[in-house]
Amino acid sequence: MDARGVPLSLVVTGANRHDVTQVEAVLDGILGGRPETGTQRPVQNLCADKGYFGIPAWQAMESRGYVPHVVSRGQERDALKKVPGYKARRWVVDAAHSWFNRFRKILVRFEKTAASYRALLHLAAAIICFRKVGVIYG
């Protein structure tokens, strides 16, 4: 997800696979690429939840040029109370998951093949992107 909640990458796996095992596939599958400015790339921050905590996940993020920010809900809640003007960042991903859950066809997976389910997810992501772009560009 980008900062506005537009989906950038989708990876379909079994429900018994942990998120941290798929971080490389998700980062490699990002569509559109990263912006290039001159000879240096701008710093790209990557906000993730506690599920992406660990040395292998951090190395995967850093090797792709991202600055990882992995915080738990408790740390964000404490920062909201203690630091004036602190803004939580993880809500974007949680909101995007909610937008995907509003598509009843993909809420519960009944498709037999991963390809057909992936196609439905891409269709839902395209609709979400269209709705986001419509808000931005009128």
C-alpha positions as CSV (number, residue, x, y, z in Angstrom):
1,M,0.0,0.0,0.0
2,D,1.1,3.5,-0.6
3,A,0.4,6.4,1.8
4,R,-3.1,6.8,0.5
5,G,-4.0,3.1,0.7
6,V,-3.6,2.2,-3.0
7,P,-2.6,-1.4,-3.4
8,L,0.9,-1.8,-5.0
9,S,1.4,-5.6,-4.8
10,L,-0.6,-8.7,-4.2
11,V,0.7,-12.2,-3.2
12,V,-1.6,-15.1,-2.7
13,T,-0.5,-17.9,-0.3
14,G,-2.1,-20.4,2.0
15,A,-3.6,-19.2,5.2
16,N,-1.1,-21.3,7.1
17,R,1.9,-19.2,5.8
18,H,3.2,-16.4,8.1
19,D,3.4,-12.9,6.6
20,V,7.2,-12.6,7.3
21,T,7.9,-15.5,5.0
22,Q,6.3,-13.5,2.1
23,V,8.0,-10.1,2.6
24,E,10.4,-10.7,-0.3
25,A,7.7,-11.8,-2.7
26,V,5.6,-8.7,-1.8
27,L,8.4,-6.3,-2.2
28,D,9.5,-7.8,-5.5
29,G,6.0,-7.7,-6.8
30,I,5.5,-4.0,-6.4
31,L,4.1,-2.5,-9.6
32,G,5.2,0.8,-11.0
33,G,8.7,0.8,-9.5
34,R,10.2,3.4,-7.2
35,P,10.8,7.0,-8.2
36,E,14.2,8.0,-9.5
37,T,15.5,11.5,-9.0
38,G,18.9,12.2,-10.4
39,T,21.7,9.9,-9.2
40,Q,20.1,9.1,-5.8
41,R,16.8,7.5,-5.0
42,P,14.8,9.3,-2.4
43,V,14.5,7.6,1.0
44,Q,11.6,5.2,1.0
45,N,10.0,4.4,4.3
46,L,8.3,1.1,4.8
47,C,5.8,0.8,7.7
48,A,4.9,-2.7,8.8
49,D,3.4,-4.3,11.8
50,K,4.9,-6.7,14.4
51,G,4.4,-9.6,12.0
52,Y,7.4,-8.4,10.0
53,F,9.7,-8.2,12.9
54,G,13.0,-10.1,12.6
55,I,16.4,-10.0,11.1
56,P,15.6,-11.7,7.8
57,A,12.6,-9.4,7.1
58,W,14.7,-6.3,8.0
59,Q,17.5,-7.5,5.7
60,A,15.0,-8.1,2.9
61,M,13.6,-4.6,3.3
62,E,16.9,-2.8,3.6
63,S,18.4,-4.7,0.6
64,R,15.7,-3.3,-1.6
65,G,16.4,0.2,-0.4
66,Y,13.7,0.7,2.2
67,V,14.0,2.1,5.7
68,P,11.9,-0.3,7.8
69,H,9.6,1.0,10.5
70,V,8.2,-2.0,12.4
71,V,6.2,-1.1,15.4
72,S,3.5,-2.9,17.4
73,R,0.1,-1.5,18.3
74,G,1.2,-0.9,21.9
75,Q,4.2,1.2,20.8
76,E,2.0,3.3,18.6
77,R,-0.6,3.7,21.3
78,D,2.0,4.8,23.8
79,A,3.5,7.3,21.3
80,L,0.0,8.7,20.6
81,K,-0.3,9.4,24.3
82,K,3.2,10.7,25.0
83,V,4.3,12.5,21.8
84,P,2.2,15.5,20.8
85,G,1.4,15.5,17.1
86,Y,2.4,11.9,16.6
87,K,0.5,10.3,13.7
88,A,0.0,6.5,13.5
89,R,0.9,5.1,10.1
90,R,-0.3,1.5,10.2
91,W,-4.0,2.4,9.8
92,V,-3.6,2.6,6.0
93,V,-3.0,-1.2,5.7
94,D,-5.8,-2.0,8.1
95,A,-8.1,0.2,6.1
96,A,-7.1,-1.4,2.8
97,H,-7.8,-4.8,4.2
98,S,-11.2,-3.6,5.2
99,W,-11.8,-2.3,1.6
100,F,-10.9,-5.7,0.2
101,N,-13.2,-7.4,2.7
102,R,-16.1,-5.3,1.4
103,F,-16.0,-7.4,-1.8
104,R,-18.1,-10.3,-0.7
105,K,-16.8,-12.6,-3.5
106,I,-13.3,-12.5,-2.1
107,L,-14.1,-12.4,1.6
108,V,-14.4,-16.1,1.7
109,R,-12.4,-18.0,-0.8
110,F,-14.4,-20.5,-2.8
111,E,-12.3,-20.6,-5.9
112,K,-10.5,-23.8,-6.5
113,T,-7.4,-22.4,-8.3
114,A,-5.1,-19.7,-7.0
115,A,-5.1,-18.1,-10.5
116,S,-8.8,-17.4,-10.4
117,Y,-8.7,-16.0,-6.9
118,R,-5.7,-13.9,-7.8
119,A,-7.7,-12.5,-10.7
120,L,-10.5,-11.5,-8.4
121,L,-8.1,-9.8,-6.0
122,H,-6.5,-7.9,-8.9
123,L,-10.0,-6.8,-10.0
124,A,-10.8,-5.6,-6.5
125,A,-7.4,-3.8,-6.3
126,A,-8.2,-2.1,-9.6
127,I,-11.6,-0.9,-8.3
128,I,-10.0,0.4,-5.1
129,C,-7.3,2.2,-7.2
130,F,-10.0,3.7,-9.4
131,R,-11.9,5.0,-6.4
132,K,-8.8,6.5,-4.9
133,V,-7.7,8.2,-8.2
134,G,-11.2,9.5,-8.7
135,V,-11.0,11.3,-5.3
136,I,-7.6,12.8,-6.1
137,Y,-8.3,13.9,-9.7
138,G,-12.0,14.6,-9.4
